[in-house]
Amino acid sequence: MTSGNVELSSLAACVGDRWSPQIGDPTVGGWGTVVAYALCAVLGFMTFLRVEDRRERIFWGLVTLAMLSLGVNKQLDLQSMLTAAGRCLSQLQGWYEERRVFQRDFIIGLLMVAGIFLALVLWLMRGCLRRNGLALLGLAFVTAFVAVRAVGFHHFETLINSRLLDIRFNVLFELSGLVAIAVNAVALLGTRRSDAPSGATRG
């Protein structure tokens, strides 16, 4: 089928053959990462309640939501559904052999959007970036990792499925970003309210 029009029923059937709702990573490392997401969500919410600057509260509210969403996604393996949908669409529309070009362009576009978003956040967080920079870096790392993995780029999949001391790189990649978020949250929770940046907006 080379037509640009694809019936949803055909696409759904193809995706159903490749993906089904199940625990995506039923390993110790997988469940450990889910626990790390949950811990970051709790710490993020506690930090949200503690900080007084309006920008910081918005940021930590977003961090909490992101950690909850990514933690659920970790075991529902929704990015694999997106990968399957992309491959099915390329086959049904007849451009499967050129999918590498699409994946490359998609990753480049994703990185550009992420760069613009990061620059915007850096501008909005000016004045309190020193207090939240580590969490921002960790959040950017984790979301970029999940998004690029969803593309299903073969060379990237080969890299993250490699092992170091019997631990897969994908676990190490995710945990590094989560550790950065957790460390930043703990640091903020350990400061006194009087240490908040001047000009902070209450509530």
C-alpha positions in Angstrom: 0.0 0.0 0.0 1.7 3.2 -1.2 -1.2 5.6 -0.7 -0.7 8.4 1.8 -4.2 7.6 3.2 -4.2 4.8 5.8 -7.3 3.4 7.4 -7.2 3.6 11.2 -8.4 0.0 11.5 -5.5 -1.2 9.4 -3.1 0.9 11.5 -4.6 -0.3 14.8 -4.5 -4.0 13.6 -0.8 -3.6 12.7 0.1 -1.9 16.0 -1.9 -4.6 17.9 0.2 -7.3 16.3 3.4 -5.5 17.5 2.4 -4.2 20.9 0.0 -5.0 23.7 -0.5 -3.5 27.2 1.9 -5.2 29.5 4.7 -4.6 32.0 7.4 -3.2 29.9 10.4 -4.0 32.1 9.6 -6.6 34.7 13.2 -6.7 36.0 14.8 -5.5 39.2 16.3 -2.6 37.3 13.0 -1.7 35.7 11.0 -1.7 39.0 13.9 0.1 40.7 13.6 2.8 38.1 9.8 3.0 38.7 10.5 3.4 42.5 13.0 6.2 41.6 10.3 8.0 39.6 7.9 7.7 42.5 10.5 9.0 44.9 11.2 12.0 42.7 7.5 12.7 42.4 7.1 12.7 46.2 10.2 14.9 46.6 9.0 17.2 43.8 5.6 17.6 45.5 7.3 18.3 48.9 9.5 20.9 47.2 6.5 22.4 45.5 4.8 22.9 48.9 8.0 24.4 50.4 9.3 26.9 47.9 7.8 30.4 47.9 8.9 31.8 44.6 6.0 31.5 42.1 8.3 30.4 39.3 9.9 27.7 41.4 6.4 26.4 42.5 5.4 26.2 38.8 8.6 24.4 37.9 8.4 21.8 40.7 4.7 21.3 40.0 5.7 20.4 36.4 8.5 18.2 37.7 6.0 16.3 39.9 3.6 15.7 37.0 6.4 14.7 34.7 7.8 12.1 37.2 4.3 10.6 37.8 3.7 10.4 34.0 7.1 9.0 33.1 6.9 6.5 36.0 3.6 5.1 34.8 4.9 5.1 31.2 8.0 3.2 32.3 6.0 0.0 32.9 3.1 0.5 30.5 5.8 0.9 27.8 3.8 3.5 25.8 6.9 4.6 23.9 7.0 1.1 22.4 3.4 1.6 21.2 4.5 4.9 19.5 7.5 3.1 17.9 5.2 0.3 16.6 2.8 2.9 15.3 5.6 4.7 13.4 6.9 1.4 11.8 3.4 0.3 10.9 2.6 3.7 9.3 5.8 3.6 7.3 5.0 0.1 6.0 1.4 0.9 5.2 2.4 4.1 3.3 5.3 2.4 1.5 8.2 4.4 2.9 9.6 1.8 5.3 12.9 1.5 3.5 13.4 5.3 4.0 12.5 5.3 7.7 16.1 6.0 8.8 15.9 9.4 7.1 12.6 10.2 8.9 14.1 9.0 12.2 17.1 11.2 11.7 15.1 14.2 10.8 12.7 13.6 13.7 15.6 13.4 16.2 17.1 16.6 14.9 13.7 18.3 15.1 13.2 17.0 18.6 16.6 18.2 19.7 15.9 21.7 18.3 12.5 21.9 20.0 14.1 20.7 23.3 16.8 23.3 22.9 14.3 26.1 22.4 12.2 24.9 25.3 15.3 24.7 27.5 16.3 28.2 26.6 12.8 29.5 27.4 12.9 27.7 30.8 16.3 29.1 31.5 15.1 32.6 30.8 12.0 32.2 32.9 14.0 30.7 35.8 16.6 33.5 35.8 17.4 34.6 39.3 16.6 31.2 40.8 18.4 29.0 38.4 21.3 28.3 40.8 18.8 26.7 43.2 17.0 24.6 40.5 19.6 24.1 37.8 20.4 20.5 38.7 16.8 19.4 38.6 16.3 21.2 35.3 19.3 19.4 33.8 18.0 16.0 35.2 14.5 16.6 33.8 15.8 17.6 30.4 18.0 14.4 30.3 15.2 12.0 31.3 12.6 13.4 29.0 15.0 13.6 26.1 16.0 10.0 26.7 12.4 8.8 26.7 11.5 10.8 23.6 14.5 9.6 21.6 13.9 6.0 22.6 10.3 6.3 21.4 11.6 6.9 17.9 13.1 3.4 17.9 16.4 4.4 16.3 18.3 1.1 15.9 21.8 2.4 16.8 20.4 4.2 19.9 18.6 1.0 21.0 21.8 -1.0 20.6 23.6 1.5 22.8 21.1 1.6 25.6 20.7 -2.2 25.7 24.4 -2.6 26.2 25.5 -3.5 29.7 28.0 -2.2 32.2 28.7 -4.5 35.2 25.6 -6.4 34.2 23.4 -3.3 34.4 21.8 -2.0 31.1 22.8 1.5 30.0 19.1 2.5 29.7 18.8 2.1 33.5 22.0 4.1 34.1 20.8 6.9 31.7 17.4 7.2 33.4 18.7 7.0 36.9 21.4 9.7 36.4 18.7 12.2 35.5 16.4 11.1 38.4 19.3 11.3 40.9 20.0 14.9 39.8 16.3 15.8 40.4 16.2 14.0 43.8 19.5 15.7 44.9 18.2 19.1 44.0 14.9 18.5 45.7 16.6 17.3 48.9 18.9 20.3 48.9 16.0 22.7 48.7 14.0 20.8 51.3 17.1 21.2 53.6 17.2 24.9 53.3 15.4 27.3 55.6 12.6 29.4 54.2 14.5 32.5 55.1 17.1 31.3 52.5 14.7 31.7 49.7 15.7 34.2 46.9 14.7 37.8 47.6 11.6 39.1 45.9 9.9 35.7 46.1 6.2 35.6 45.6 4.3 33.8 48.3 1.5 31.4 47.5 
